[in-house]
Amino acid sequence: MIRLLLVAISLAFITSIYDFKVESLEGSKIDLADYKGKKMLIVNTASKCGFTPQYKELETLYKTYKDKLVVIGFPANNFRGQEPGTNTEIKEFCQKNYGVTFPMSAKVSVKGDDIDPLFKYLSDEAEHLGAKDPIKWNFTKFLVDENGKLIAVFPSKVNPMSEEITKYLN
């Protein structure tokens, strides 16, 4: 309960997605303001999920559209314990198995009382698009435009290289 109150207080000072800085898997900071002028695809990820092979398509998407898009992965253990690893283990898994080079945050919570402030913000913004409780599973994708506005939410089953997503990038 206290964590949720702290999230609410911190969100009171947030005016845009560019106000967020998150910890990377390596322990440095990822400043979302660095991506102004590019679209962002923000994805909650997991290493032991049926959708885990989407890492490959996320990497392809990132490399294909690198001039106008950044993909950012957010490992989360919210769904059936499918991301049990440490940050180091997650990084090694993603690089070894999928060649991931896109930015990855440290492990976060994307639901519940301990929800990460960024995912609380994205979930609230998604409601304006008509998406109630948008994060139902791993590999939910939030597409943010070049000006920091959430423009689409895609469920887990949507392949990152599908036209549903790429139509926003062409």
C-alpha positions in Angstrom: 0.0 0.0 0.0 2.8 2.4 0.9 4.5 1.6 -2.5 1.3 2.4 -4.3 1.1 5.7 -2.5 4.7 6.5 -3.4 3.9 5.7 -7.1 0.9 8.0 -7.0 2.9 10.8 -5.4 5.8 10.4 -8.0 3.3 10.4 -10.8 1.9 13.7 -9.6 5.1 15.3 -10.8 5.2 13.5 -14.2 4.0 15.6 -17.1 5.2 13.4 -20.0 6.9 10.1 -20.7 10.1 12.0 -21.2 10.2 12.7 -17.4 11.0 9.0 -16.8 14.5 7.7 -16.1 14.8 3.9 -15.6 17.6 1.7 -14.5 19.1 -0.5 -17.2 20.1 -4.2 -16.9 23.7 -3.0 -16.4 22.8 -0.5 -13.7 23.1 2.7 -15.7 20.2 5.0 -16.4 18.0 5.0 -19.5 16.6 8.5 -19.9 13.5 8.4 -22.0 14.0 12.1 -22.9 17.0 10.9 -25.0 14.4 9.4 -27.4 12.5 12.6 -28.2 11.9 12.7 -31.9 11.7 8.9 -32.2 8.9 6.4 -31.6 9.3 4.1 -28.7 8.0 0.5 -28.4 8.0 -0.3 -24.7 7.5 -4.0 -24.0 7.2 -6.0 -20.8 9.3 -9.1 -21.4 10.0 -12.5 -19.8 12.5 -15.3 -20.5 10.4 -18.3 -19.8 7.2 -17.4 -21.7 5.6 -18.8 -24.8 6.0 -15.4 -26.3 9.8 -15.2 -25.5 10.8 -15.9 -29.1 9.4 -12.4 -29.9 12.7 -11.1 -28.7 14.0 -12.1 -32.2 11.3 -10.0 -33.9 11.8 -7.1 -31.5 15.5 -7.1 -32.4 14.7 -7.2 -36.1 12.2 -4.3 -35.7 14.8 -2.3 -33.7 17.5 -2.8 -36.4 15.1 -2.2 -39.3 13.7 1.0 -38.0 16.6 2.2 -35.8 16.5 5.7 -37.4 13.0 6.3 -36.2 12.2 3.8 -33.4 13.8 2.5 -30.2 12.6 -0.7 -28.6 12.9 -0.9 -24.9 12.4 -4.2 -23.0 11.2 -4.3 -19.4 11.7 -7.7 -17.9 8.9 -8.5 -15.4 8.1 -11.5 -13.2 4.4 -10.7 -12.8 2.9 -13.6 -14.8 3.5 -17.1 -13.4 7.1 -16.4 -12.4 8.2 -16.4 -16.0 11.1 -14.0 -15.4 12.9 -15.5 -12.4 16.4 -14.4 -13.3 18.6 -11.7 -12.0 19.4 -8.7 -14.2 22.7 -10.3 -15.2 21.1 -13.6 -16.1 18.4 -11.8 -18.1 21.0 -9.9 -20.1 23.0 -13.0 -20.8 19.9 -14.9 -21.9 18.7 -12.2 -24.2 22.1 -11.7 -25.8 23.0 -15.4 -26.1 19.7 -16.6 -27.4 18.3 -13.7 -29.4 21.2 -11.3 -30.0 19.4 -8.5 -28.2 21.0 -5.1 -28.6 18.1 -2.8 -27.9 17.9 -1.2 -24.4 16.7 -3.3 -21.6 15.7 -2.0 -18.2 16.3 -3.7 -14.9 13.6 -6.1 -13.8 10.4 -4.2 -12.9 6.8 -4.9 -11.8 4.1 -4.1 -14.4 1.0 -4.7 -12.3 -0.2 -4.7 -8.7 0.7 -2.7 -5.6 4.4 -2.6 -6.6 3.8 -1.4 -10.2 6.7 0.5 -11.7 5.7 4.2 -12.1 6.3 4.1 -15.9 3.9 1.2 -16.3 1.3 2.9 -14.1 1.7 5.9 -16.4 1.3 3.8 -19.5 -1.6 1.9 -18.1 -3.4 5.2 -17.3 -2.6 6.6 -20.7 -3.9 3.4 -22.4 -7.3 4.0 -20.7 -7.6 7.1 -22.8 -7.3 4.9 -25.9 -10.0 2.6 -24.5 -7.7 -0.1 -23.3 -8.8 -1.0 -19.8 -6.3 -3.0 -17.8 -4.0 -3.2 -20.8 -1.3 -5.5 -19.4 -2.8 -8.9 -19.4 0.4 -10.9 -20.0 4.1 -10.7 -21.0 5.0 -9.0 -24.2 2.3 -6.3 -24.1 3.6 -3.5 -26.4 3.1 0.2 -25.9 3.8 2.4 -29.0 4.7 6.0 -28.2 5.0 8.6 -31.0 7.8 11.0 -31.6 6.2 13.6 -29.3 5.8 11.2 -26.4 2.1 10.4 -26.9 0.9 6.9 -26.5 -0.7 6.0 -29.8 -1.3 2.2 -29.6 -1.2 -0.8 -27.3 -0.7 -4.3 -28.7 -1.4 -7.5 -26.8 1.1 -10.3 -26.4 -0.1 -12.2 -29.5 0.8 -9.4 -31.9 4.1 -10.1 -33.6 6.5 -7.2 -33.4 7.1 -7.3 -37.2 3.4 -7.5 -38.0 1.7 -4.8 -40.1 -0.4 -3.9 -37.1 2.8 -2.3 -35.7 4.9 -1.6 -38.8 2.1 0.5 -40.4 3.0 3.2 -37.7 6.6 3.1 -38.8 6.4 3.4 -42.6 
